[in-house]
Amino acid sequence: MADEFIKGLAIFSGAGLVWMVLAAWFRTPTFEDEQLFGPDPEDPTLLVEIALAIADVMFWFAIIGALTFWVAIPLGRELYGYWNERADE
């Protein structure tokens, strides 16, 4: 169980860090306004669009990846063990 926790934490930390860096660069127009969730820049170049797409992917990868290792995999193992116990009876 500890290895699933560490894998989920690594995904959450790594992808969250990449998202925070890219969101701070491109979605924080000023420090007095909305930060990290501000509007996309107007008239972005191709590289900025790619960076914004990577930021969106990293945001969802952090959430879904962590939930997979913290909830889905342990739940699947518990259900598999329960299924095997019922099959043995």
Backbone as CSV, one residue per row, in Angstrom:
resi,resn,N_x,N_y,N_z,CA_x,CA_y,CA_z,C_x,C_y,C_z
1,MET,0.824,-1.195,0.000,0.000,0.000,0.000,0.867,1.257,0.000
2,ALA,2.046,1.175,0.597,2.901,2.361,0.655,3.409,2.748,-0.717
3,ASP,3.650,1.753,-1.585,4.146,2.093,-2.913,3.090,2.816,-3.743
4,GLU,1.803,2.473,-3.577,0.760,3.208,-4.285,0.673,4.650,-3.789
5,PHE,0.839,4.829,-2.474,0.793,6.186,-1.938,1.933,7.030,-2.499
6,ILE,3.140,6.474,-2.535,4.293,7.223,-3.024,4.154,7.508,-4.513
7,LYS,3.663,6.546,-5.290,3.456,6.794,-6.722,2.424,7.894,-6.939
8,GLY,1.340,7.862,-6.190,0.328,8.908,-6.306,0.865,10.259,-5.880
9,LEU,1.655,10.278,-4.807,2.245,11.530,-4.349,3.236,12.082,-5.361
10,ALA,4.022,11.201,-5.982,4.985,11.650,-6.993,4.269,12.231,-8.208
11,ILE,3.203,11.573,-8.652,2.436,12.094,-9.781,1.807,13.429,-9.417
12,PHE,1.199,13.496,-8.236,0.550,14.733,-7.802,1.560,15.872,-7.674
13,SER,2.716,15.593,-7.091,3.731,16.637,-6.898,4.370,17.060,-8.213
14,GLY,4.760,16.089,-9.022,5.434,16.409,-10.285,4.536,17.116,-11.272
15,ALA,3.362,16.556,-11.505,2.440,17.180,-12.447,1.910,18.499,-11.903
16,GLY,1.700,18.579,-10.596,1.256,19.832,-9.996,2.304,20.926,-10.120
17,LEU,3.568,20.568,-9.972,4.642,21.546,-10.122,4.707,22.068,-11.556
18,VAL,4.628,21.162,-12.528,4.656,21.589,-13.930,3.459,22.492,-14.222
19,TRP,2.281,22.115,-13.724,1.098,22.949,-13.951,1.260,24.323,-13.308
20,MET,1.754,24.365,-12.073,1.904,25.654,-11.391,2.893,26.562,-12.103
21,VAL,3.989,26.019,-12.596,4.974,26.836,-13.306,4.374,27.401,-14.585
22,LEU,3.738,26.545,-15.375,3.159,27.017,-16.636,1.990,27.968,-16.403
23,ALA,1.174,27.694,-15.415,0.055,28.595,-15.124,0.562,29.932,-14.601
24,ALA,1.625,29.920,-13.818,2.178,31.180,-13.324,2.773,31.997,-14.459
25,TRP,3.392,31.339,-15.424,3.980,32.066,-16.549,2.923,32.661,-17.466
26,PHE,1.877,31.886,-17.758,0.973,32.286,-18.828,-0.423,32.706,-18.371
27,ARG,-0.834,32.384,-17.165,-2.198,32.691,-16.726,-2.253,33.605,-15.512
28,THR,-1.160,34.301,-15.230,-1.146,35.274,-14.146,-0.777,36.630,-14.752
29,PRO,-1.780,37.405,-15.177,-1.455,38.678,-15.825,-0.826,39.691,-14.865
30,THR,-1.384,39.828,-13.669,-0.802,40.681,-12.641,-0.971,39.978,-11.298
31,PHE,-0.222,40.411,-10.327,-0.300,39.774,-9.024,-1.451,40.295,-8.178
32,GLU,-2.102,41.357,-8.631,-3.249,41.881,-7.909,-4.543,41.192,-8.333
33,ASP,-4.541,40.599,-9.513,-5.741,39.942,-10.046,-5.697,38.444,-9.766
34,GLU,-6.507,37.734,-10.507,-6.599,36.285,-10.379,-5.264,35.634,-10.756
35,GLN,-4.797,34.710,-9.915,-3.529,34.046,-10.162,-3.754,32.573,-10.470
36,LEU,-2.988,32.047,-11.390,-2.960,30.655,-11.838,-4.211,30.240,-12.611
37,PHE,-5.337,30.880,-12.392,-6.557,30.543,-13.111,-7.060,31.725,-13.930
38,GLY,-6.188,32.644,-14.250,-6.568,33.813,-15.022,-6.863,33.449,-16.472
39,PRO,-7.219,34.435,-17.257,-7.528,34.164,-18.668,-6.265,33.823,-19.453
40,ASP,-6.451,33.097,-20.531,-5.335,32.799,-21.419,-4.863,34.087,-22.081
41,PRO,-3.594,34.159,-22.456,-3.104,35.371,-23.111,-3.790,35.574,-24.464
42,GLU,-3.959,36.834,-24.809,-4.554,37.151,-26.101,-3.505,36.970,-27.187
43,ASP,-3.930,36.430,-28.329,-3.071,36.201,-29.488,-1.804,35.418,-29.125
44,PRO,-1.966,34.183,-28.615,-0.782,33.401,-28.229,-0.064,32.841,-29.457
45,THR,1.223,32.660,-29.310,2.004,32.017,-30.357,1.802,30.505,-30.265
46,LEU,2.379,29.795,-31.193,2.242,28.339,-31.213,2.845,27.716,-29.950
47,LEU,4.005,28.204,-29.531,4.648,27.638,-28.346,3.843,27.926,-27.078
48,VAL,3.211,29.087,-27.009,2.375,29.405,-25.856,1.148,28.505,-25.834
49,GLU,0.559,28.247,-26.997,-0.586,27.337,-27.070,-0.200,25.933,-26.646
50,ILE,0.975,25.481,-27.050,1.459,24.160,-26.638,1.668,24.122,-25.126
51,ALA,2.257,25.179,-24.571,2.479,25.241,-23.122,1.158,25.250,-22.361
52,LEU,0.159,25.961,-22.869,-1.153,25.978,-22.213,-1.826,24.610,-22.292
53,ALA,-1.659,23.918,-23.409,-2.218,22.568,-23.526,-1.525,21.618,-22.553
54,ILE,-0.211,21.733,-22.434,0.520,20.898,-21.481,0.088,21.208,-20.057
55,ALA,-0.145,22.479,-19.753,-0.602,22.855,-18.413,-1.957,22.228,-18.104
56,ASP,-2.879,22.249,-19.064,-4.187,21.625,-18.848,-4.057,20.117,-18.639
57,VAL,-3.217,19.480,-19.438,-3.010,18.035,-19.298,-2.387,17.709,-17.935
58,MET,-1.425,18.491,-17.514,-0.774,18.250,-16.219,-1.741,18.455,-15.050
59,PHE,-2.637,19.426,-15.161,-3.626,19.653,-14.105,-4.485,18.408,-13.915
60,TRP,-5.028,17.890,-15.007,-5.904,16.724,-14.899,-5.121,15.451,-14.608
61,PHE,-3.890,15.355,-15.098,-3.063,14.191,-14.787,-2.742,14.137,-13.298
62,ALA,-2.505,15.286,-12.688,-2.231,15.321,-11.249,-3.428,14.821,-10.460
63,ILE,-4.610,15.262,-10.829,-5.809,14.863,-10.090,-6.167,13.401,-10.350
64,ILE,-6.274,13.032,-11.615,-6.700,11.666,-11.960,-5.623,10.646,-11.595
65,GLY,-4.350,10.995,-11.788,-3.269,10.073,-11.445,-3.207,9.790,-9.958
66,ALA,-3.336,10.823,-9.155,-3.301,10.622,-7.703,-4.505,9.813,-7.236
67,LEU,-5.676,10.134,-7.752,-6.865,9.370,-7.359,-6.786,7.912,-7.811
68,THR,-6.146,7.670,-8.934,-5.981,6.293,-9.392,-5.159,5.484,-8.404
69,PHE,-4.025,6.039,-7.978,-3.152,5.291,-7.070,-3.644,5.307,-5.637
70,TRP,-4.389,6.327,-5.240,-4.847,6.413,-3.851,-6.199,5.756,-3.630
71,VAL,-7.032,5.662,-4.679,-8.384,5.143,-4.496,-8.645,3.927,-5.384
72,ALA,-8.457,4.072,-6.685,-8.883,3.035,-7.632,-8.101,1.729,-7.481
73,ILE,-6.790,1.799,-7.424,-5.991,0.572,-7.325,-6.218,-0.147,-5.991
74,PRO,-6.168,0.554,-4.830,-6.473,-0.162,-3.581,-7.898,-0.732,-3.551
75,LEU,-8.861,0.003,-4.084,-10.227,-0.506,-4.136,-10.318,-1.730,-5.031
76,GLY,-9.630,-1.711,-6.160,-9.606,-2.876,-7.047,-8.997,-4.092,-6.391
77,ARG,-7.936,-3.883,-5.638,-7.313,-5.014,-4.938,-8.227,-5.572,-3.851
78,GLU,-8.912,-4.698,-3.145,-9.853,-5.165,-2.126,-10.997,-5.948,-2.763
79,LEU,-11.526,-5.453,-3.852,-12.616,-6.157,-4.536,-12.147,-7.496,-5.096
80,TYR,-10.917,-7.546,-5.616,-10.374,-8.796,-6.133,-10.205,-9.815,-5.007
81,GLY,-9.704,-9.359,-3.860,-9.573,-10.261,-2.716,-10.925,-10.748,-2.220
82,TYR,-11.899,-9.851,-2.189,-13.255,-10.233,-1.790,-13.831,-11.249,-2.762
83,TRP,-13.603,-11.050,-4.044,-14.116,-11.959,-5.067,-13.484,-13.345,-4.895
84,ASN,-12.178,-13.390,-4.644,-11.494,-14.683,-4.441,-11.975,-15.386,-3.189
85,GLU,-12.266,-14.646,-2.110,-12.789,-15.270,-0.903,-14.153,-15.876,-1.164
86,ARG,-14.983,-15.192,-1.905,-16.328,-15.724,-2.201,-16.251,-16.911,-3.143
87,ALA,-15.277,-16.943,-4.023,-15.141,-18.052,-4.951,-14.655,-19.311,-4.226
88,ASP,-13.880,-19.146,-3.168,-13.360,-20.287,-2.424,-14.415,-20.953,-1.567
89,GLU,-15.482,-20.264,-1.257,-16.514,-20.817,-0.379,-17.387,-21.807,-1.073
